[in-house]
């Protein structure tokens, strides 16, 4: 058995090369790129959870008010998130090809597009905040708080959009540590300011929900400043030349649009689906929505662990295919999934055993605690499928197979999940439990489909 394990670790992927490349080296490469992204995403989600804990002490209306703004916010970010998928795909390929000039041109043009979109969409969101929130299902007992919160954080979205674009390019070249540093510092500032502005500590006024929004906006500004500094250093692989910032390369923009358009369709339908889903949950009442928001925050923490591996998988897949090594791209995919399964089993076990204690961190409301503890059991099962599915999707995106991912999201999130939510939550009268069972079914189906796509390996033939 020991010899079999040793054989597995020491399989050589460079048979015709003097320098061997063993499977253990691929594992090291995966962890090297994944740990900053995973740490970044995990700590950011934990900080976001701390954010919710602070708001949670203001009552269930405050929890509902903050949570309901997520979908309008991400609808307005959809085009930038889609653009950033294209940025990571193209930059990682150019890095694999050794073409630094084209990688930098991609970053520069993407930043210009991101700036225009961020300003325009934030203004639209600020003006039409109330209709957006009504569409999301916000109720009269907290919508006034939601409007205040959304309008303030949309100012910060301008800086957030630019920071996300820079970080997407950095991830493409494997510089995940930069994105980690950017987000951790910015979110740390956010939490500290939350403490002072929500509660009115020291010389600061007690602003409650508005204070949380102001803290978030200031945090986004610092994220942009730190990210910008990383591409102004002369020794950086990605270097922004300010004199050429407004120089548009038609070929680069055309390629960005071509790669990102499927991702944009995916993001739009994703957000429509999530909007329908959260609207269904909001219809179950303030207690159900507040509980749902807490459990969603916990799910984001688990999702972050898979997301870190997905980022590494996406970057390594793009670089491997750029270097004409599809065998390495496939190997990295299998390794990332194996690591992801181990992480999922650990997290699910912890969540199941300590579900009541976890809920108490967010609220001392017994109705929310009891209902949330039931949902965490379902979430523990969801995680086992979700993390692997997210990792496989990262590989497909890294290969440029964004059309397939977009179509799957269209089917899954826009049609299947809302349908199942209304079926389980309302028709079968399962309430909030039905909403979370619909997520479980959705994740199982998505995993089966993406896994089959990965094993077919047709994505290794895509050219960028």
SULHUKA-V676728 format. One record per residue. N is the residue number from 1. RES is the residue in one small letter. SS is DSSP state (A for helix, B for strand, O for the rest). PHI is phi in whole degrees, 0 to 359 (999 if undefined). D_CENTER is the distance of its C-alpha to the mean C-alpha in whole Angstrom. Layout:
<<N | RES | SS | PHI | D_CENTER> <N | RES | SS | PHI | D_CENTER>>
This chain:
<<1 | x | O | 999 | 39> <2 | x | A | 298 | 39> <3 | x | A | 292 | 40> <4 | x | A | 293 | 37> <5 | x | A | 297 | 34> <6 | x | A | 298 | 36> <7 | x | A | 299 | 36> <8 | x | A | 296 | 33> <9 | x | A | 292 | 31> <10 | x | O | 254 | 34> <11 | x | O | 295 | 33> <12 | x | B | 267 | 34> <13 | x | O | 265 | 32> <14 | x | O | 240 | 34> <15 | x | O | 299 | 37> <16 | x | O | 262 | 39> <17 | x | O | 244 | 38> <18 | x | O | 295 | 40> <19 | x | O | 267 | 37> <20 | x | O | 290 | 35> <21 | x | O | 232 | 32> <22 | x | B | 274 | 31> <23 | x | A | 300 | 28> <24 | x | A | 298 | 28> <25 | x | A | 290 | 27> <26 | x | A | 294 | 24> <27 | x | A | 297 | 23> <28 | x | A | 298 | 24> <29 | x | A | 298 | 22> <30 | x | A | 298 | 19> <31 | x | A | 294 | 19> <32 | x | A | 301 | 20> <33 | x | A | 275 | 17> <34 | x | A | 286 | 14> <35 | x | A | 296 | 16> <36 | x | A | 296 | 15> <37 | x | A | 294 | 11> <38 | x | A | 294 | 11> <39 | x | A | 297 | 13> <40 | x | A | 302 | 11> <41 | x | A | 296 | 8> <42 | x | A | 295 | 11> <43 | x | A | 293 | 13> <44 | x | A | 296 | 11> <45 | x | A | 292 | 10> <46 | x | A | 294 | 14> <47 | x | A | 297 | 14> <48 | x | A | 298 | 13> <49 | x | A | 293 | 15> <50 | x | A | 298 | 18> <51 | x | A | 305 | 17> <52 | x | A | 294 | 18> <53 | x | A | 298 | 20> <54 | x | A | 294 | 22> <55 | x | A | 293 | 22> <56 | x | A | 302 | 23> <57 | x | O | 288 | 26> <58 | x | O | 275 | 27> <59 | x | O | 117 | 27> <60 | x | A | 294 | 25> <61 | x | A | 295 | 26> <62 | x | A | 294 | 24> <63 | x | A | 299 | 21> <64 | x | A | 295 | 21> <65 | x | A | 297 | 21> <66 | x | A | 288 | 18> <67 | x | A | 296 | 16> <68 | x | O | 291 | 18> <69 | x | A | 281 | 16> <70 | x | A | 300 | 13> <71 | x | A | 290 | 13> <72 | x | A | 303 | 16> <73 | x | A | 299 | 14> <74 | x | A | 283 | 11> <75 | x | A | 297 | 14> <76 | x | A | 287 | 15> <77 | x | A | 266 | 12> <78 | x | A | 305 | 12> <79 | x | A | 294 | 14> <80 | x | A | 287 | 13> <81 | x | A | 297 | 9> <82 | x | A | 293 | 12> <83 | x | A | 303 | 14> <84 | x | A | 293 | 12> <85 | x | A | 297 | 11> <86 | x | A | 297 | 15> <87 | x | A | 299 | 15> <88 | x | A | 298 | 14> <89 | x | A | 299 | 16> <90 | x | A | 291 | 19> <91 | x | A | 297 | 19> <92 | x | A | 295 | 19> <93 | x | A | 295 | 21> <94 | x | A | 295 | 24> <95 | x | A | 296 | 23> <96 | x | A | 298 | 24> <97 | x | A | 277 | 27> <98 | x | O | 76 | 28> <99 | x | O | 255 | 28> <100 | x | A | 292 | 27> <101 | x | A | 300 | 28> <102 | x | A | 290 | 26> <103 | x | A | 297 | 23> <104 | x | A | 290 | 24> <105 | x | A | 295 | 25> <106 | x | A | 297 | 22> <107 | x | A | 300 | 20> <108 | x | A | 298 | 23> <109 | x | A | 292 | 23> <110 | x | A | 294 | 19> <111 | x | A | 296 | 19> <112 | x | A | 297 | 22> <113 | x | A | 297 | 21> <114 | x | A | 298 | 18> <115 | x | A | 298 | 20> <116 | x | A | 298 | 22> <117 | x | A | 295 | 19> <118 | x | A | 299 | 18> <119 | x | A | 294 | 21> <120 | x | A | 298 | 22> <121 | x | A | 289 | 20> <122 | x | A | 294 | 20> <123 | x | A | 298 | 23> <124 | x | A | 299 | 23> <125 | x | A | 295 | 21> <126 | x | A | 294 | 23> <127 | x | A | 292 | 26> <128 | x | O | 251 | 25> <129 | x | A | 301 | 23> <130 | x | A | 296 | 26> <131 | x | A | 301 | 26> <132 | x | A | 300 | 22> <133 | x | A | 288 | 22> <134 | x | A | 296 | 25> <135 | x | A | 296 | 23> <136 | x | A | 284 | 20> <137 | x | O | 99 | 23> <138 | x | O | 299 | 24> <139 | x | O | 260 | 27> <140 | x | O | 296 | 30> <141 | x | O | 284 | 30> <142 | x | O | 217 | 27> <143 | x | A | 297 | 26> <144 | x | A | 297 | 28> <145 | x | A | 290 | 25> <146 | x | A | 296 | 22> <147 | x | A | 298 | 24> <148 | x | A | 301 | 25> <149 | x | A | 296 | 21> <150 | x | A | 296 | 19> <151 | x | A | 297 | 22> <152 | x | A | 287 | 22> <153 | x | A | 290 | 18> <154 | x | A | 290 | 18> <155 | x | A | 296 | 20> <156 | x | A | 291 | 18> <157 | x | A | 299 | 15> <158 | x | A | 298 | 18> <159 | x | A | 287 | 17> <160 | x | A | 298 | 13> <161 | x | A | 302 | 13> <162 | x | A | 293 | 16> <163 | x | A | 297 | 14> <164 | x | A | 296 | 11> <165 | x | A | 293 | 13> <166 | x | A | 298 | 15> <167 | x | A | 294 | 12> <168 | x | A | 296 | 11> <169 | x | A | 292 | 15> <170 | x | A | 297 | 16> <171 | x | A | 295 | 13> <172 | x | A | 298 | 15> <173 | x | O | 266 | 19> <174 | x | O | 87 | 17> <175 | x | O | 273 | 17> <176 | x | A | 291 | 14> <177 | x | A | 296 | 16> <178 | x | A | 295 | 17> <179 | x | A | 297 | 13> <180 | x | A | 298 | 13> <181 | x | A | 300 | 17> <182 | x | A | 303 | 15> <183 | x | A | 286 | 13> <184 | x | A | 292 | 15> <185 | x | A | 295 | 18> <186 | x | A | 298 | 16> <187 | x | A | 286 | 15> <188 | x | A | 297 | 18> <189 | x | A | 299 | 20> <190 | x | A | 301 | 18> <191 | x | A | 295 | 19> <192 | x | A | 299 | 23> <193 | x | A | 294 | 23> <194 | x | A | 304 | 22> <195 | x | A | 303 | 25> <196 | x | A | 282 | 28> <197 | x | A | 277 | 27> <198 | x | A | 289 | 26> <199 | x | A | 263 | 29> <200 | x | O | 73 | 31> <201 | x | O | 273 | 32> <202 | x | O | 62 | 35> <203 | x | O | 271 | 35> <204 | x | O | 271 | 32> <205 | x | O | 286 | 33> <206 | x | O | 279 | 31> <207 | x | O | 254 | 29> <208 | x | A | 50 | 27> <209 | x | A | 298 | 24> <210 | x | A | 298 | 25> <211 | x | A | 298 | 24> <212 | x | A | 297 | 21> <213 | x | A | 292 | 20> <214 | x | A | 296 | 22> <215 | x | A | 298 | 21> <216 | x | A | 297 | 17> <217 | x | A | 297 | 18> <218 | x | A | 296 | 20> <219 | x | A | 299 | 17> <220 | x | A | 296 | 16> <221 | x | A | 298 | 19> <222 | x | A | 294 | 19> <223 | x | A | 300 | 16> <224 | x | A | 296 | 17> <225 | x | A | 300 | 21> <226 | x | A | 293 | 20> <227 | x | A | 296 | 18> <228 | x | A | 298 | 21> <229 | x | A | 301 | 23> <230 | x | A | 292 | 21> <231 | x | O | 253 | 22> <232 | x | O | 253 | 26> <233 | x | O | 280 | 27> <234 | x | O | 294 | 30> <235 | x | O | 271 | 29> <236 | x | O | 279 | 25> <237 | x | O | 299 | 24> <238 | x | O | 266 | 23> <239 | x | O | 230 | 25> <240 | x | O | 270 | 25> <241 | x | O | 263 | 29> <242 | x | A | 300 | 29> <243 | x | A | 296 | 32> <244 | x | A | 257 | 30> <245 | x | O | 300 | 27> <246 | x | O | 266 | 29> <247 | x | O | 276 | 30> <248 | x | O | 260 | 29> <249 | x | O | 263 | 29> <250 | x | A | 301 | 29> <251 | x | A | 295 | 28> <252 | x | A | 293 | 25> <253 | x | A | 297 | 24> <254 | x | A | 298 | 25> <255 | x | A | 292 | 23> <256 | x | A | 301 | 20> <257 | x | A | 295 | 21> <258 | x | A | 298 | 22> <259 | x | A | 287 | 19> <260 | x | A | 274 | 16> <261 | x | A | 296 | 18> <262 | x | A | 294 | 17> <263 | x | A | 295 | 14> <264 | x | A | 294 | 15> <265 | x | A | 301 | 17> <266 | x | A | 301 | 14> <267 | x | A | 298 | 12> <268 | x | A | 298 | 15> <269 | x | A | 292 | 16> <270 | x | A | 301 | 13> <271 | x | A | 290 | 13> <272 | x | A | 298 | 17> <273 | x | A | 298 | 16> <274 | x | A | 296 | 14> <275 | x | A | 296 | 17> <276 | x | A | 297 | 19> <277 | x | A | 294 | 18> <278 | x | A | 291 | 18> <279 | x | A | 295 | 21> <280 | x | A | 296 | 22> <281 | x | A | 293 | 21> <282 | x | A | 300 | 23> <283 | x | O | 292 | 26> <284 | x | O | 277 | 26> <285 | x | O | 114 | 27> <286 | x | A | 295 | 26> <287 | x | A | 296 | 26> <288 | x | A | 296 | 24> <289 | x | A | 294 | 21> <290 | x | A | 298 | 21> <291 | x | A | 298 | 21> <292 | x | A | 301 | 18> <293 | x | A | 296 | 16> <294 | x | A | 294 | 17> <295 | x | A | 296 | 16> <296 | x | A | 297 | 13> <297 | x | A | 299 | 12> <298 | x | A | 292 | 14> <299 | x | A | 297 | 12> <300 | x | A | 297 | 8> <301 | x | A | 298 | 10> <302 | x | A | 293 | 11> <303 | x | A | 298 | 8> <304 | x | A | 298 | 7> <305 | x | A | 293 | 10> <306 | x | A | 290 | 10> <307 | x | A | 296 | 7> <308 | x | A | 298 | 9> <309 | x | A | 292 | 12> <310 | x | A | 294 | 10> <311 | x | A | 297 | 10> <312 | x | A | 297 | 13> <313 | x | A | 297 | 14> <314 | x | A | 297 | 13> <315 | x | A | 295 | 15> <316 | x | A | 291 | 18> <317 | x | A | 295 | 19> <318 | x | A | 299 | 19> <319 | x | A | 294 | 21> <320 | x | A | 294 | 23> <321 | x | A | 290 | 24> <322 | x | A | 296 | 25> <323 | x | O | 270 | 27> <324 | x | O | 63 | 29> <325 | x | O | 234 | 28> <326 | x | A | 299 | 26> <327 | x | A | 297 | 27> <328 | x | A | 291 | 25> <329 | x | A | 301 | 22> <330 | x | A | 293 | 23> <331 | x | A | 298 | 24> <332 | x | A | 299 | 21> <333 | x | A | 297 | 19> <334 | x | A | 295 | 21> <335 | x | A | 296 | 21> <336 | x | A | 298 | 17> <337 | x | A | 294 | 18> <338 | x | A | 296 | 21> <339 | x | A | 296 | 19> <340 | x | A | 299 | 16> <341 | x | A | 296 | 19> <342 | x | A | 298 | 20> <343 | x | A | 298 | 17> <344 | x | A | 297 | 17> <345 | x | A | 297 | 21> <346 | x | A | 294 | 21> <347 | x | A | 295 | 18> <348 | x | A | 297 | 20> <349 | x | A | 296 | 23> <350 | x | A | 298 | 22> <351 | x | A | 295 | 21> <352 | x | A | 293 | 24> <353 | x | A | 289 | 26> <354 | x | O | 241 | 25> <355 | x | A | 297 | 24> <356 | x | A | 292 | 26> <357 | x | A | 295 | 26> <358 | x | A | 296 | 22> <359 | x | A | 297 | 23> <360 | x | A | 295 | 25> <361 | x | A | 298 | 23> <362 | x | A | 265 | 22> <363 | x | O | 204 | 25> <364 | x | O | 257 | 29> <365 | x | O | 286 | 29> <366 | x | A | 293 | 31> <367 | x | A | 297 | 30> <368 | x | A | 293 | 26> <369 | x | A | 295 | 26> <370 | x | A | 294 | 28> <371 | x | A | 293 | 26> <372 | x | A | 295 | 23> <373 | x | A | 297 | 24> <374 | x | A | 294 | 25> <375 | x | A | 293 | 22> <376 | x | A | 293 | 20> <377 | x | A | 295 | 23> <378 | x | A | 295 | 21> <379 | x | A | 299 | 18> <380 | x | A | 300 | 19> <381 | x | A | 283 | 20> <382 | x | A | 304 | 17> <383 | x | A | 305 | 15> <384 | x | A | 300 | 18> <385 | x | A | 269 | 17> <386 | x | A | 295 | 13> <387 | x | A | 298 | 12> <388 | x | A | 295 | 15> <389 | x | A | 298 | 13> <390 | x | A | 295 | 10> <391 | x | A | 295 | 12> <392 | x | A | 296 | 14> <393 | x | A | 300 | 12> <394 | x | A | 300 | 11> <395 | x | A | 296 | 15> <396 | x | A | 295 | 16> <397 | x | A | 295 | 14> <398 | x | A | 299 | 15> <399 | x | O | 278 | 18> <400 | x | O | 92 | 18> <401 | x | O | 275 | 18> <402 | x | A | 286 | 16> <403 | x | A | 296 | 19> <404 | x | A | 298 | 19> <405 | x | A | 299 | 15> <406 | x | A | 295 | 15> <407 | x | A | 294 | 18> <408 | x | A | 295 | 17> <409 | x | A | 296 | 14> <410 | x | A | 303 | 17> <411 | x | A | 292 | 19> <412 | x | A | 286 | 17> <413 | x | A | 279 | 15> <414 | x | A | 279 | 18> <415 | x | A | 247 | 21> <416 | x | A | 295 | 21> <417 | x | A | 296 | 19> <418 | x | A | 300 | 20> <419 | x | A | 299 | 24> <420 | x | A | 295 | 23> <421 | x | A | 297 | 22> <422 | x | A | 294 | 25> <423 | x | A | 294 | 28> <424 | x | A | 285 | 27> <425 | x | A | 286 | 26> <426 | x | A | 252 | 29> <427 | x | A | 298 | 31> <428 | x | O | 267 | 32> <429 | x | O | 55 | 31> <430 | x | O | 269 | 29> <431 | x | O | 64 | 27> <432 | x | A | 297 | 24> <433 | x | A | 301 | 24> <434 | x | A | 298 | 24> <435 | x | A | 296 | 21> <436 | x | A | 281 | 19> <437 | x | A | 295 | 22> <438 | x | A | 297 | 20> <439 | x | A | 295 | 17> <440 | x | A | 299 | 18> <441 | x | A | 299 | 21> <442 | x | A | 302 | 18> <443 | x | A | 292 | 16> <444 | x | A | 297 | 19> <445 | x | A | 295 | 20> <446 | x | A | 297 | 17> <447 | x | A | 296 | 17> <448 | x | A | 300 | 21> <449 | x | A | 288 | 21> <450 | x | A | 293 | 18> <451 | x | A | 297 | 20> <452 | x | A | 297 | 23> <453 | x | A | 298 | 22> <454 | x | A | 297 | 21> <455 | x | A | 292 | 24> <456 | x | A | 295 | 26> <457 | x | O | 65 | 25> <458 | x | A | 292 | 26> <459 | x | A | 296 | 22> <460 | x | A | 287 | 24> <461 | x | A | 266 | 27> <462 | x | O | 289 | 24> <463 | x | O | 255 | 25> <464 | x | O | 231 | 24>>
